[in-house]
Amino acid sequence: MSQDAVLRPHAEQQFAAELAVLAEHDDRPRPPGWRLSPWAVTTYLLGGELPGGAVITPKYVGPRRLMEVAVATLATDRALLLLGVPGTAKTWVSEHLAAAVSGDSTLLVQGTAGTAEEAVRYGWNYARLLAEGPSEAALVESPLMRAMRRGSVARIEELTRMPSDVQDTLITILSEKTLPVPELNSEVQARRGFTVIATANDRDRGVNELSSALRRRFNTVVLPLPESVDDEVAIVARRVEQIGSSLELPETPAGLAEIRRVVTVFRELRGGLSSDGRTKLKSPSGTLSTAEAISVITSGLALAAHFGDGVLRAGDVAGGIVGAVVQDPVSDRVVWQEYLETVVRERPEWRDFYRACREVS
């Protein structure tokens, strides 16, 4: 299938040109099995200009030291755990790290309450198993087993959503770098370059805490929410442009003023304080993350393009904001109405936004 027809290309496909340019200019030492050096991987994540004028776009906006620690962890025999509240780009960073280190971000296990042990270790083709008995041909490899054989990066999303007994199947893999297959009286030993990047958050319901034995196998990097309004506005604007291009939305300018307004609303509500420091606010039950701000603006662009005059206005984002804030129809609605009346209504330049929100509240 042509990449033009793919809704969401993998990172190594979407940014193949940048990865190729980095590899061409990368003359620094590379750990065994790595496509790029740690310096080049960090440059790919944070962006920069290379000799000759080639520009690498930033994939992550945040403290450089965090990315350096994450990349350095992958260069050791330790696994990496990206921890943070929802919407702090854990999955995004994990995908781009895998793409830059091993050129393949698809070796993925998605953690859920129903994730079985076979998803982490291996399974069986039961038709062949019954017909032939245990054999290599009947074995169904998990993404982790394939990563071990290839010397690649394996990714585990939402590690703490997995049942505790399934989590603990990782202990032998991470400590011994070996996956026993007792049915075949054999084992798979990891090739050099193999490592694991896991993501987790402790805000969702149904979270299973990691055992101390498993937690010791990881180096943990906590990804924070964007430090400043300007940083968050830049992140939202960049991702909205990328998503709009991917979805081939009609050309609709996403004004920074409207993005800044959405970001400001989210930051004030999750911080419990107005931006001028004068008004204390109740926080709703939702996270109001950067990812949700991106979703609100993208939906607003689609409304403006298909049902408006092609210009993003307050009415286009009001419905998305109300939907993001009011997760609990009782308590969150009270929080939202109080915010509208005590903060939004008092800002003369936000009168259009106030009216639009009142209409959909």
N, C-alpha and C positions, 0 to 999 in steps of 0.2 A: 504494500500500500504506500502511495506517495505520502511523504511527510506533510505535504500541504493539506491532506485530507484528515490528518490526525488532530483530534480535538486538543490534546495536551501532550506534546512530545516530551520524552524523557530529557532530563537536563543535558546528558551527553549528546543528544540529538539537537536540541534547541541551541546549545552554545558550542557546537562542534568547531566552529571557526575560531572562537576564542581559545578553546583548549588546544587546537592545532598551533596557533600563533604562540601561545605560552610554551608549548613543547619545543618549538623551533628556537626560542630565545632562552630556554632553560639550560644553563650549563652548570648548575649546582648539583651536589650529590643527591642521589635518589635512593631511598630505602628499597630493599629487595621487593620486587613485585609492583612497585609504584610507577605510574605513568609520568608523574611530575615530581619535582622536589617539594619538600615542605614549604619553601619560600614561594614557589609557583602556585601551589594549592591555596595558600593564604592570599596571594595576589588575585587569584581567580575569584575567591569569595568576597574580598573587600574592594576589588577594583584597583585600577591604576593605569599608568601610561608606560609602555615598553619602549625600548630603544627603536627608533625608526618611526615613532608616532602612533603605533597601534594602541588602541584604547580598550581596556578590559572593563566591562560594566560591573558595578558592585552588585553582588547577590545578597549581601547582608549589610545592614547599617547598624553599627554598634561598636562596642569597645574592641579594638584590634587585639588586645591581649587575650580576650576570650577565645578568639579564633586561633591564635597562636598556640594556646594551651590545648585546644581541641585537636589541632593538627599534630602537635608534638606527641599527644597521647597515642594517636594512631600509628606513630612511628616506633612505639614501644610494643611490648607484648600485652598491654592492657587494652581492654575494651572501653568504649566511650559511651557515657550516658548523658544525653542532653535533657536537662530538667528545666521545667518552667511552667507557668500558667498557660492555659490555652491561648493560642494566637501569638506566641513569641517566636515563631518561625523555626521551631524545632524540626519539623518534617522537612521544611525547605532547606535548612542547613544540612541535615542528614543526607538528603538526596544529592546536593551539590558536592558535599565532601566525597561521597561514594563515586560520583561521576569523575571528579578530578583525580582521585587516588587510583582507582582501578578501571575507569572508563565504562563502568556498568553500575547503574543505580537500581536495577530491576530485581536484584536478589533480596526480596522483601517478604517478611512475615508480618501480617497485620494482627496485632493483639486485640482480642475481644474476650468477653466472658466465655465464649464457646470455643476458643482456640484449643485444639487438641495437641497432645504430645507429638503426634505424627507430623504436625506442621513445623515443629522445631527439629525433630530428629530425622525420621524417614517413615514411609508407609509402604504398602504393598499393593501390587496389582493382583487383586484376589482371584481373578479368573486364572491367571498364570500360576499363582501360588497353589491353588487347588489342583491344577492340572499337572504341574511340574514339581511342586514343593519349593522350599526357599531357594532362591538363586539370585544372582546379580541381575538377571533379566527381569525378574519379578519385583525387584526393589524400586520404589518410587522415591527419588531423592527430594529432600526438602531444600529450600533456598540456602539454608546454612550448610548443608552437606555439599551442594554445588560450589558454594563459596570456598569451602575448605579444600576441595579438589583443585580448584582453579587458582587459589591464592588471591582471592578477591575480598571486597568489603561486603558483608551481609548486613542488612538493616532490619531492625525490629521496631515496629511502630506501636506506641501505647503499651509498653512492657507491663506496666502495673495493672492493665485491664485483664491480663492473662491470669488464669488460676495459679495459685502458688506452686502446686506440684508440677505444672507445666513450666513455670519460670525456672524451677530448680533443675530441670534437665540441661540448662545452660552451664551449670557449674563445672561439669567434667569437660565440656567443650572449651570453656574459657580458661580453665586452669591447666588442663593437660594437652589442649589443642588436639584432642583426639575424640572421635565419635565411635564408640564400640557398636558392632553389629553382631550380637551374640548368636542370632539365628544362622549366620553364615560362618561363625567362628572367625570373624575378621574385624577389622577396624578401618576407619578412614582417618589418616593423619593430615593435618592441615599443612598446606604448602606455604612457603614464606610469602608474606603479603596479606594473608588472611587476617581479618579483624572484624569486630562487630560494633555497629553504631546503633544504640537503642535510644528511644525517646520515651518520656514519661511525664505525667503531671499528677498532682495530688488534689486537684480541685473537683474532679468528676466524682459522681457517686459510683459505688461499685469498684473502688480501687483496692487492689491487693498489694499491701506493702511488700517490698523486697526483703528476703531473708538477709541476715547479716552476712552469711556465707556468700550469697550472690552479690550483694552490694560491694563487698571487698574486691570482687573481680573487675569492677568498673572504676574508672576515673570519672568523676561527675563534674560537668560544666553547667552552671545555671544561667540560662538565657533570660535577661531581664526585659521588661517592657521598654520601649524607646524612652530615652532619658528626657528629651525635650520635644516641644510641639513641632519645631522645625524638622527634627529627625523623623518624627512620625508622619508628618505631611509629605516629606520626600519619599518615604517608603510607600505610602498609599498611592501617591501620584505615579510612581514608577510601575508598581504592580497593576494599577488600573490601566495604564497605557498598554502593558504587555497583554493583559487579559482581553482588552478591547480589540487589540490587533488579532489575537488568536481566534476570537469569536467572530471576527469580521463585522463588528458593529458599525453602523453608519458613522461617518466622521462627526463626532460630537465633542467639542472642547470641554474638558473637565477643568474648570477654573480653580486655581489654587485657593481662591477665597472660599468657595463652597466646600472644598476638601478640608480647609483649615477649620471651618465651622463644625463640620462633622467630628473631626478629631478633637476639637475643643470640648464638645458635648460629652464625648466618651471619656476624655481624661478627667473632666470635672466630676462626672458621676462616679467613676471608679475610684477617684481619689477622695471623694467626700468633701470637696472644697472648691468654691468658685475660683477662677483664674486670678481674680484680684485679691483673693484671700479674705474677703469680707463675709462670705456666706458659707456656713457649714451645711453640707448636704447629706441626705441619706443615700446609700449606695444600693442599687438594685441587685437582684440575685445573679444576674448574668455577669460574664467576664468583661464585656465591652472591649474586646481586644482589637489590635490593629487589623487582624484578619477580618473581623466583622465590619470594621470601617471600610475596608476594601470592598467587601460585598455590598454594603449600602451604596457606595459611590458607583460601582459597576451596574447595579440594578437601576440607579437613578439615570445613568447614561442611556440604558436601554429604553427607559420610559421617555426621556427627552428626545431620543432619536426616532422612536416609533409612534409616540402619541403626543409629542410636544412640538416645539418649534426648532428643535435641534440645539438648544442652549440649556445647559444644566441649571435648574433653578431650585429654589427652596422646596417647592411642591414635589419635585422629583425625588428628593431624598427624605422627605418627612415620613412617608410611610415605612421606609426601610429602617429609619432610626427608631420609630415607635415599636416596630416589630422586634428590633434587637434589644431594646431596653425592657419592654414589658414581656418578660418570660413568664412570670407569675401574674395571672390576671387580677389578683387582689392586691397583694403587697406592692408589686412593682408599679402598678398603675397609680397608686398613691404617691410613690416616690417620683414618678414622672410628672404628675400633675403639679406637685409641689415645686419641682425644678422649673417647669414652664412658668409658673406664676411668680416665683421669687427671683429667678435669674434671667430667663429668656425675655420675659415681658419687660424687664427694666432696661434692656439694651435697645436703644432706638434703631440702630442699624440692623437689628434682627427682627423687625416687625413683620416682614414677609414670612420669615421662618416661623414665628410665633403663630401667625394666622394659619399657615399650612399645617402645623402640628395640631392645632386645635381642631381643624377639620377632620383629621384622621384619628384623633384620640378617642 
